[in-house]
Amino acid sequence: MTGSHPIFGEAQATVVARAAQAIREHGPACEAAQDVTPPAAQVLSESGYTRLTLPEARGGLGATLTQFAEAQRTLGEAGAGLALVLAMHGHVTGAAFQGRTLPEPLLAALALASERGELLNALASEPELGSPSRGGLPRTRAEADGTGFESGGWRVTGRKTWSTGSRALTWALVTAATPDGQVGRYLVNLRGPGVRIEPTWVDALALRGSGSHDVVFEGAPARLHAPPAPAHPASSAWFWAAVAGTYLGVGFAALHALRAYAHERTPTALGAPIATLPRVQEQVGRIGAELLAAHTFLLHATRAWDEQPGPGAVPLIGAAKAVCANATVTATDLAVRTAGGAALTAGLPLERLLRDARAGLTHPPGDDSAFTAYGAALLRGDTPA
């Protein structure tokens, strides 16, 4: 399920292929460095992928949610760590413009950054808060700047965790609370004053090349901000599809690695490749079926959104994320079991893929909330089956 993608337009296919090649070339160095290296950051920026989900009217390539999910599956197969760096930019852009979740000045800034290849991420998680997906008030604070600073009059102080791609980013949309408890998002230049990165993402179990370090803000000027606003379904749809596609790509990478190994491995006692063994064939079949089912479910969910974006399609996408994440965990586990001891060495990518797959379970929505929401929607009859 790799190769050409008729789901993409020509320009979209070009940037996806370019980004995937950049990930394959620079992913190993990022894994070794446990960070996004400067050369990797540069080629990701130059790939043009930042324009993928930007609307054509704003100078982008106008990818639909289905196209974005499939693009992330391609990148996830190339390497999950760097794929997630691009996933974060893509989901923020796609949701912001489709859902109009940001005021126009911020949309204009986002469009300009995307055209320039300047990577950004939305930073919301904190040490005490964890993920904000289950509620809670951030400890990061935004205070009015009475000096008339050109940023628009805000300075941000606090700490954000799990900041994917931190050293590769130019911009961050930082979730912060004002002194009176109003939560908004503030655009901060991560290469500007009052920002430092602490290398906390070291010896992580998974995604070692993603550079998901802590970012510390010490009175960092906020150029623009989005005032408090109700949650929009586009935000969940684009994030969940990005995560689902990326980790599903990890599962397909495991399948392809196992297939190659099964044809290459010829034990002396057998006198033939292990691909001829019924037990190996069974396991490969189980993996392939699991991934194909998850892929079909994901495309069904994203197409439902593309046809009728809105709250009704969101539970389906959440369920698809859970299905894809679990299918990938199963696929990588079976691949390691089937390959045997060789899978535990760096000679095969399976040990890395096994570790990276586990990270998919930690992204929201969790299995409990995903399947509960989908089940409730099915019982109400207000979401596609």
MITORGU-977878 format. One line per field, with one value per residue (C-alpha): residue number from 1; residue in three letters; x, y, z. Coordinates in Angstrom, 1 decimal, decimal comma. Layout:
N
pos: NUM / ...
code: Ala / ...
X: X / ...
Y: Y / ...
Z: Z / ...
# end
This chain:
385
pos: 1 / 2 / 3 / 4 / 5 / 6 / 7 / 8 / 9 / 10 / 11 / 12 / 13 / 14 / 15 / 16 / 17 / 18 / 19 / 20 / 21 / 22 / 23 / 24 / 25 / 26 / 27 / 28 / 29 / 30 / 31 / 32 / 33 / 34 / 35 / 36 / 37 / 38 / 39 / 40 / 41 / 42 / 43 / 44 / 45 / 46 / 47 / 48 / 49 / 50 / 51 / 52 / 53 / 54 / 55 / 56 / 57 / 58 / 59 / 60 / 61 / 62 / 63 / 64 / 65 / 66 / 67 / 68 / 69 / 70 / 71 / 72 / 73 / 74 / 75 / 76 / 77 / 78 / 79 / 80 / 81 / 82 / 83 / 84 / 85 / 86 / 87 / 88 / 89 / 90 / 91 / 92 / 93 / 94 / 95 / 96 / 97 / 98 / 99 / 100 / 101 / 102 / 103 / 104 / 105 / 106 / 107 / 108 / 109 / 110 / 111 / 112 / 113 / 114 / 115 / 116 / 117 / 118 / 119 / 120 / 121 / 122 / 123 / 124 / 125 / 126 / 127 / 128 / 129 / 130 / 131 / 132 / 133 / 134 / 135 / 136 / 137 / 138 / 139 / 140 / 141 / 142 / 143 / 144 / 145 / 146 / 147 / 148 / 149 / 150 / 151 / 152 / 153 / 154 / 155 / 156 / 157 / 158 / 159 / 160 / 161 / 162 / 163 / 164 / 165 / 166 / 167 / 168 / 169 / 170 / 171 / 172 / 173 / 174 / 175 / 176 / 177 / 178 / 179 / 180 / 181 / 182 / 183 / 184 / 185 / 186 / 187 / 188 / 189 / 190 / 191 / 192 / 193 / 194 / 195 / 196 / 197 / 198 / 199 / 200 / 201 / 202 / 203 / 204 / 205 / 206 / 207 / 208 / 209 / 210 / 211 / 212 / 213 / 214 / 215 / 216 / 217 / 218 / 219 / 220 / 221 / 222 / 223 / 224 / 225 / 226 / 227 / 228 / 229 / 230 / 231 / 232 / 233 / 234 / 235 / 236 / 237 / 238 / 239 / 240 / 241 / 242 / 243 / 244 / 245 / 246 / 247 / 248 / 249 / 250 / 251 / 252 / 253 / 254 / 255 / 256 / 257 / 258 / 259 / 260 / 261 / 262 / 263 / 264 / 265 / 266 / 267 / 268 / 269 / 270 / 271 / 272 / 273 / 274 / 275 / 276 / 277 / 278 / 279 / 280 / 281 / 282 / 283 / 284 / 285 / 286 / 287 / 288 / 289 / 290 / 291 / 292 / 293 / 294 / 295 / 296 / 297 / 298 / 299 / 300 / 301 / 302 / 303 / 304 / 305 / 306 / 307 / 308 / 309 / 310 / 311 / 312 / 313 / 314 / 315 / 316 / 317 / 318 / 319 / 320 / 321 / 322 / 323 / 324 / 325 / 326 / 327 / 328 / 329 / 330 / 331 / 332 / 333 / 334 / 335 / 336 / 337 / 338 / 339 / 340 / 341 / 342 / 343 / 344 / 345 / 346 / 347 / 348 / 349 / 350 / 351 / 352 / 353 / 354 / 355 / 356 / 357 / 358 / 359 / 360 / 361 / 362 / 363 / 364 / 365 / 366 / 367 / 368 / 369 / 370 / 371 / 372 / 373 / 374 / 375 / 376 / 377 / 378 / 379 / 380 / 381 / 382 / 383 / 384 / 385
code: Met / Thr / Gly / Ser / His / Pro / Ile / Phe / Gly / Glu / Ala / Gln / Ala / Thr / Val / Val / Ala / Arg / Ala / Ala / Gln / Ala / Ile / Arg / Glu / His / Gly / Pro / Ala / Cys / Glu / Ala / Ala / Gln / Asp / Val / Thr / Pro / Pro / Ala / Ala / Gln / Val / Leu / Ser / Glu / Ser / Gly / Tyr / Thr / Arg / Leu / Thr / Leu / Pro / Glu / Ala / Arg / Gly / Gly / Leu / Gly / Ala / Thr / Leu / Thr / Gln / Phe / Ala / Glu / Ala / Gln / Arg / Thr / Leu / Gly / Glu / Ala / Gly / Ala / Gly / Leu / Ala / Leu / Val / Leu / Ala / Met / His / Gly / His / Val / Thr / Gly / Ala / Ala / Phe / Gln / Gly / Arg / Thr / Leu / Pro / Glu / Pro / Leu / Leu / Ala / Ala / Leu / Ala / Leu / Ala / Ser / Glu / Arg / Gly / Glu / Leu / Leu / Asn / Ala / Leu / Ala / Ser / Glu / Pro / Glu / Leu / Gly / Ser / Pro / Ser / Arg / Gly / Gly / Leu / Pro / Arg / Thr / Arg / Ala / Glu / Ala / Asp / Gly / Thr / Gly / Phe / Glu / Ser / Gly / Gly / Trp / Arg / Val / Thr / Gly / Arg / Lys / Thr / Trp / Ser / Thr / Gly / Ser / Arg / Ala / Leu / Thr / Trp / Ala / Leu / Val / Thr / Ala / Ala / Thr / Pro / Asp / Gly / Gln / Val / Gly / Arg / Tyr / Leu / Val / Asn / Leu / Arg / Gly / Pro / Gly / Val / Arg / Ile / Glu / Pro / Thr / Trp / Val / Asp / Ala / Leu / Ala / Leu / Arg / Gly / Ser / Gly / Ser / His / Asp / Val / Val / Phe / Glu / Gly / Ala / Pro / Ala / Arg / Leu / His / Ala / Pro / Pro / Ala / Pro / Ala / His / Pro / Ala / Ser / Ser / Ala / Trp / Phe / Trp / Ala / Ala / Val / Ala / Gly / Thr / Tyr / Leu / Gly / Val / Gly / Phe / Ala / Ala / Leu / His / Ala / Leu / Arg / Ala / Tyr / Ala / His / Glu / Arg / Thr / Pro / Thr / Ala / Leu / Gly / Ala / Pro / Ile / Ala / Thr / Leu / Pro / Arg / Val / Gln / Glu / Gln / Val / Gly / Arg / Ile / Gly / Ala / Glu / Leu / Leu / Ala / Ala / His / Thr / Phe / Leu / Leu / His / Ala / Thr / Arg / Ala / Trp / Asp / Glu / Gln / Pro / Gly / Pro / Gly / Ala / Val / Pro / Leu / Ile / Gly / Ala / Ala / Lys / Ala / Val / Cys / Ala / Asn / Ala / Thr / Val / Thr / Ala / Thr / Asp / Leu / Ala / Val / Arg / Thr / Ala / Gly / Gly / Ala / Ala / Leu / Thr / Ala / Gly / Leu / Pro / Leu / Glu / Arg / Leu / Leu / Arg / Asp / Ala / Arg / Ala / Gly / Leu / Thr / His / Pro / Pro / Gly / Asp / Asp / Ser / Ala / Phe / Thr / Ala / Tyr / Gly / Ala / Ala / Leu / Leu / Arg / Gly / Asp / Thr / Pro / Ala
X: 0,0 / 2,8 / 4,0 / 1,9 / -1,2 / -4,0 / -5,7 / -3,3 / -3,1 / 0,3 / 1,6 / 0,4 / 2,1 / 5,3 / 5,6 / 4,5 / 7,2 / 9,8 / 8,9 / 9,0 / 12,4 / 13,7 / 12,4 / 14,1 / 17,4 / 17,5 / 15,4 / 18,3 / 20,5 / 17,6 / 17,1 / 20,8 / 20,8 / 17,5 / 16,4 / 15,5 / 18,9 / 19,4 / 19,8 / 16,6 / 14,7 / 15,9 / 14,8 / 11,5 / 11,0 / 12,1 / 10,0 / 6,9 / 4,8 / 3,9 / 1,6 / -0,2 / -3,3 / -3,2 / -6,2 / -5,4 / -6,9 / -4,2 / -1,3 / -1,5 / -2,3 / -5,7 / -5,5 / -8,8 / -8,8 / -8,6 / -5,6 / -3,9 / -4,5 / -3,1 / -0,1 / 0,6 / 0,4 / 3,0 / 5,3 / 4,6 / 5,9 / 9,0 / 9,6 / 7,2 / 9,3 / 9,8 / 6,4 / 4,8 / 6,6 / 4,9 / 1,7 / 1,5 / 1,9 / -0,6 / -3,4 / -3,1 / -3,3 / -6,1 / -8,3 / -7,7 / -8,8 / -11,6 / -13,1 / -12,1 / -10,8 / -8,4 / -9,1 / -8,0 / -4,7 / -3,6 / -4,8 / -2,8 / 0,3 / -0,2 / -0,6 / 2,6 / 4,5 / 3,3 / 4,3 / 7,8 / 8,2 / 8,3 / 7,1 / 4,7 / 3,0 / 0,2 / 1,7 / -0,9 / 0,3 / 2,0 / 3,7 / 0,9 / -2,0 / -0,9 / -2,9 / -5,7 / -8,0 / -9,7 / -10,0 / -8,1 / -6,7 / -3,2 / -0,6 / 1,1 / 0,0 / -0,4 / -0,3 / -1,0 / 2,1 / 1,6 / 4,7 / 2,9 / 5,1 / 4,3 / 3,4 / -0,1 / 0,5 / 1,0 / 3,8 / 3,7 / 5,3 / 5,2 / 6,3 / 4,9 / 5,7 / 5,7 / 6,5 / 7,0 / 9,8 / 10,6 / 14,0 / 12,7 / 9,8 / 9,7 / 6,2 / 4,1 / 0,4 / 0,7 / -2,4 / -2,3 / -4,6 / -5,0 / -4,9 / -8,7 / -8,8 / -9,6 / -7,8 / -6,6 / -3,9 / -0,9 / 1,5 / 5,1 / 8,2 / 10,3 / 13,4 / 12,7 / 13,4 / 12,1 / 12,1 / 14,3 / 14,2 / 15,0 / 16,1 / 13,7 / 12,9 / 16,1 / 16,1 / 12,4 / 10,8 / 9,4 / 9,8 / 13,3 / 13,9 / 10,9 / 12,6 / 9,5 / 11,3 / 9,9 / 9,6 / 10,0 / 8,5 / 9,9 / 7,9 / 8,0 / 6,3 / 3,1 / 2,8 / -0,9 / -3,5 / -6,8 / -9,3 / -11,3 / -13,6 / -15,7 / -14,0 / -14,6 / -15,1 / -12,5 / -9,7 / -10,4 / -11,0 / -7,7 / -5,6 / -7,1 / -6,8 / -3,1 / -2,3 / -4,2 / -2,5 / 1,0 / 0,8 / -0,9 / 2,1 / 4,3 / 2,2 / 2,7 / 6,4 / 6,5 / 4,6 / 7,0 / 10,1 / 8,8 / 8,0 / 11,5 / 13,1 / 10,9 / 12,2 / 15,8 / 16,1 / 17,0 / 17,9 / 20,3 / 18,0 / 15,1 / 17,0 / 14,4 / 13,3 / 11,1 / 8,4 / 7,6 / 6,6 / 2,8 / 3,2 / 5,0 / 2,4 / -0,3 / 1,2 / 1,9 / -1,7 / -3,0 / -0,9 / -2,0 / -5,7 / -5,5 / -3,8 / -6,1 / -9,2 / -7,9 / -6,9 / -10,3 / -12,0 / -9,8 / -10,6 / -14,3 / -14,2 / -12,2 / -14,4 / -17,5 / -16,0 / -15,0 / -18,6 / -20,2 / -17,8 / -19,3 / -19,9 / -21,6 / -18,4 / -16,1 / -16,9 / -16,2 / -12,8 / -12,0 / -12,9 / -10,7 / -7,8 / -8,2 / -8,6 / -5,4 / -3,3 / -4,3 / -3,9 / -0,3 / 0,5 / -0,8 / 1,1 / 4,4 / 4,1 / 3,3 / 6,1 / 8,6 / 7,3 / 7,5 / 11,0 / 12,3 / 15,6 / 16,7 / 13,9 / 15,5 / 18,7 / 19,3 / 19,8 / 16,0 / 13,8 / 11,2 / 12,4 / 12,1 / 8,7 / 7,5 / 8,5 / 7,1 / 3,8 / 3,2 / 3,2 / 0,1 / -1,9 / -1,0 / -2,4 / -6,0 / -8,6 / -7,9 / -9,6 / -12,2 / -13,4 / -13,1 / -15,3 / -17,7 / -18,3 / -18,7 / -21,0 / -23,2 / -23,4 / -24,4 / -27,1 / -28,4 / -28,2 / -26,4 / -23,1 / -22,2 / -21,9
Y: 0,0 / 2,3 / 3,9 / 6,3 / 7,8 / 8,7 / 10,2 / 13,2 / 15,9 / 16,3 / 19,1 / 17,4 / 14,1 / 16,0 / 17,5 / 14,3 / 12,3 / 15,0 / 15,0 / 11,2 / 11,2 / 13,8 / 11,7 / 8,5 / 10,3 / 12,2 / 10,1 / 7,8 / 10,8 / 12,4 / 9,1 / 9,0 / 12,6 / 12,2 / 15,5 / 17,1 / 18,0 / 21,3 / 19,6 / 17,6 / 20,8 / 22,5 / 19,8 / 19,4 / 23,2 / 23,1 / 20,1 / 22,3 / 20,1 / 23,1 / 24,2 / 20,9 / 21,7 / 25,5 / 26,4 / 27,2 / 30,6 / 31,4 / 30,0 / 26,4 / 23,0 / 22,6 / 19,0 / 17,5 / 15,6 / 12,4 / 13,5 / 14,7 / 11,4 / 9,5 / 11,8 / 11,3 / 7,5 / 7,8 / 9,9 / 7,7 / 4,7 / 6,7 / 7,5 / 8,5 / 11,0 / 13,5 / 12,6 / 13,9 / 17,2 / 17,8 / 16,3 / 19,0 / 21,8 / 20,3 / 19,7 / 23,2 / 24,7 / 22,5 / 23,0 / 26,7 / 27,5 / 25,0 / 25,8 / 29,4 / 28,6 / 31,6 / 35,3 / 36,7 / 38,3 / 34,9 / 33,1 / 35,5 / 34,9 / 31,1 / 31,4 / 33,4 / 31,0 / 28,0 / 29,6 / 30,3 / 26,8 / 28,0 / 25,1 / 25,6 / 23,6 / 24,2 / 23,8 / 23,0 / 20,1 / 20,9 / 18,9 / 19,4 / 19,5 / 16,7 / 16,8 / 19,4 / 17,0 / 16,0 / 19,6 / 21,7 / 25,2 / 25,8 / 27,2 / 29,0 / 32,7 / 35,5 / 39,0 / 42,3 / 44,2 / 47,9 / 49,0 / 49,0 / 46,2 / 45,6 / 42,0 / 43,2 / 43,6 / 40,1 / 38,3 / 34,5 / 32,7 / 29,0 / 25,6 / 23,3 / 19,6 / 17,2 / 20,0 / 17,9 / 19,3 / 22,0 / 22,9 / 22,8 / 25,2 / 28,9 / 29,5 / 28,1 / 28,7 / 28,6 / 27,9 / 30,2 / 31,7 / 35,3 / 36,4 / 36,3 / 32,7 / 33,3 / 30,7 / 31,8 / 31,0 / 33,2 / 33,2 / 33,2 / 33,2 / 30,4 / 31,9 / 35,2 / 36,5 / 34,8 / 31,3 / 28,4 / 24,7 / 22,1 / 18,7 / 16,6 / 14,2 / 12,0 / 8,2 / 8,2 / 4,9 / 6,1 / 8,8 / 9,6 / 11,7 / 13,9 / 16,4 / 16,6 / 18,6 / 21,1 / 24,7 / 27,3 / 30,8 / 33,6 / 36,7 / 35,8 / 38,4 / 37,2 / 38,8 / 37,9 / 36,0 / 34,2 / 35,1 / 32,4 / 30,5 / 27,3 / 24,1 / 23,5 / 20,0 / 20,8 / 20,9 / 17,3 / 16,0 / 17,2 / 16,3 / 12,8 / 12,1 / 13,3 / 11,0 / 8,0 / 8,3 / 8,7 / 5,6 / 3,5 / 4,2 / 2,7 / -0,5 / -0,7 / -0,1 / -3,1 / -5,2 / -4,3 / -4,9 / -8,3 / -9,3 / -8,4 / -10,3 / -13,3 / -13,5 / -12,9 / -15,2 / -18,7 / -21,0 / -23,8 / -26,4 / -25,2 / -24,6 / -22,1 / -18,6 / -18,5 / -16,9 / -20,5 / -21,5 / -21,6 / -20,0 / -17,0 / -16,7 / -16,8 / -14,0 / -11,8 / -12,4 / -11,4 / -8,2 / -7,3 / -7,9 / -5,8 / -2,9 / -3,0 / -3,0 / 0,0 / 1,8 / 1,3 / 2,6 / 5,7 / 6,5 / 5,9 / 8,3 / 11,1 / 10,9 / 11,2 / 14,5 / 15,7 / 15,1 / 16,7 / 18,3 / 18,8 / 17,3 / 14,2 / 12,9 / 13,6 / 10,4 / 8,3 / 9,9 / 9,4 / 5,7 / 5,5 / 6,9 / 4,3 / 1,5 / 2,6 / 3,0 / -0,4 / -2,1 / -0,7 / -2,0 / -5,4 / -5,3 / -4,4 / -6,9 / -9,8 / -8,7 / -8,9 / -12,3 / -13,6 / -12,3 / -13,6 / -12,6 / -10,6 / -8,2 / -7,1 / -5,8 / -2,6 / -4,8 / -4,6 / -1,6 / -3,7 / -2,8 / 0,9 / 0,4 / -1,6 / 1,3 / 4,0 / 2,2 / 2,4 / 6,2 / 6,1 / 5,0 / 8,1 / 10,6 / 11,7 / 10,4 / 7,5 / 4,2 / 4,7 / 8,1 / 7,3 / 4,2 / 5,7 / 8,7 / 6,7 / 4,2 / 7,0 / 8,6 / 5,3 / 4,8 / 8,3 / 7,6 / 10,8 / 9,6 / 7,4 / 3,7
Z: 0,0 / -0,8 / -4,0 / -6,1 / -4,4 / -6,8 / -3,8 / -4,2 / -6,8 / -8,6 / -6,4 / -3,2 / -4,2 / -4,9 / -1,4 / 0,3 / -1,5 / -0,8 / 2,9 / 3,1 / 1,5 / 3,9 / 6,8 / 5,5 / 5,0 / 8,3 / 10,7 / 11,8 / 12,7 / 14,7 / 16,5 / 17,4 / 18,5 / 20,3 / 18,8 / 15,5 / 14,0 / 12,2 / 8,8 / 9,4 / 10,3 / 7,2 / 4,8 / 6,5 / 6,0 / 2,4 / 1,5 / 1,0 / 3,3 / 5,4 / 2,6 / 2,3 / 4,4 / 3,7 / 1,5 / -2,1 / -1,7 / 0,8 / -1,3 / -0,2 / -1,6 / -0,1 / 1,1 / 2,4 / 5,7 / 3,8 / 1,8 / 5,0 / 6,8 / 3,9 / 3,6 / 7,3 / 6,8 / 4,1 / 6,4 / 9,4 / 7,4 / 6,6 / 10,3 / 13,0 / 14,9 / 12,1 / 10,7 / 13,9 / 13,5 / 10,2 / 11,5 / 14,1 / 11,6 / 9,2 / 11,7 / 13,2 / 9,7 / 8,5 / 11,5 / 11,8 / 8,2 / 7,9 / 11,3 / 11,4 / 14,9 / 14,9 / 14,3 / 10,9 / 12,0 / 13,3 / 10,2 / 8,1 / 10,2 / 9,9 / 6,1 / 5,8 / 8,0 / 6,0 / 2,7 / 4,1 / 5,4 / 9,0 / 11,2 / 14,1 / 16,7 / 19,3 / 22,7 / 25,4 / 27,6 / 31,0 / 33,7 / 36,3 / 33,8 / 31,4 / 28,2 / 28,3 / 26,5 / 29,8 / 31,1 / 33,5 / 33,7 / 32,4 / 34,8 / 31,9 / 32,2 / 29,7 / 31,2 / 29,5 / 28,6 / 29,5 / 27,6 / 24,3 / 22,9 / 19,2 / 19,9 / 20,8 / 24,5 / 26,0 / 27,7 / 28,3 / 31,3 / 31,9 / 30,8 / 28,1 / 27,8 / 24,9 / 22,5 / 19,3 / 17,1 / 19,6 / 18,1 / 14,6 / 15,3 / 14,5 / 16,0 / 18,7 / 19,6 / 23,3 / 25,5 / 28,5 / 31,1 / 31,9 / 35,6 / 35,6 / 34,4 / 30,7 / 28,5 / 25,1 / 22,6 / 22,0 / 19,0 / 20,3 / 18,2 / 19,6 / 18,3 / 20,0 / 23,6 / 26,7 / 25,3 / 26,1 / 25,4 / 28,1 / 26,6 / 28,6 / 25,8 / 26,3 / 26,4 / 25,8 / 25,0 / 21,7 / 19,1 / 20,1 / 17,0 / 17,5 / 19,9 / 22,1 / 24,8 / 27,3 / 26,2 / 29,0 / 28,5 / 30,7 / 29,8 / 26,1 / 23,9 / 22,2 / 18,8 / 18,3 / 20,3 / 20,0 / 22,8 / 24,6 / 22,3 / 22,4 / 21,2 / 17,5 / 16,0 / 13,3 / 15,9 / 17,1 / 13,6 / 12,1 / 15,2 / 15,5 / 11,8 / 11,9 / 14,7 / 13,3 / 9,9 / 11,3 / 13,6 / 11,0 / 8,8 / 11,6 / 11,4 / 7,6 / 8,0 / 10,3 / 7,8 / 5,0 / 7,2 / 8,2 / 4,6 / 3,5 / 6,4 / 5,7 / 2,2 / 3,2 / 6,2 / 5,1 / 8,1 / 7,3 / 8,8 / 6,6 / 3,4 / 2,2 / 3,2 / 6,3 / 4,1 / 3,0 / 6,6 / 7,2 / 10,6 / 9,2 / 6,4 / 9,0 / 11,1 / 8,0 / 7,0 / 10,5 / 10,4 / 6,9 / 7,6 / 10,8 / 9,1 / 6,1 / 8,3 / 10,2 / 7,1 / 5,6 / 8,8 / 8,8 / 5,2 / 5,9 / 8,8 / 7,1 / 4,0 / 6,1 / 7,5 / 4,0 / 2,8 / 5,8 / 8,3 / 11,7 / 15,1 / 13,7 / 12,1 / 15,0 / 17,1 / 14,0 / 13,6 / 17,3 / 17,0 / 13,9 / 15,8 / 18,5 / 16,0 / 14,1 / 17,2 / 18,5 / 15,1 / 14,9 / 18,4 / 17,4 / 14,1 / 15,5 / 18,3 / 15,9 / 13,6 / 16,5 / 17,6 / 14,1 / 13,3 / 16,6 / 18,2 / 15,2 / 15,8 / 19,0 / 17,3 / 15,3 / 12,2 / 11,7 / 12,3 / 14,2 / 17,7 / 17,0 / 15,3 / 18,3 / 20,6 / 18,4 / 18,1 / 21,9 / 21,7 / 19,6 / 22,6 / 24,6 / 22,2 / 22,8 / 22,5 / 24,8 / 23,9 / 26,7 / 25,6 / 21,9 / 21,9 / 24,5 / 22,3 / 19,2 / 20,9 / 22,3 / 18,9 / 17,3 / 19,9 / 19,2 / 15,5 / 14,7 / 13,3 / 10,3 / 11,1
# end
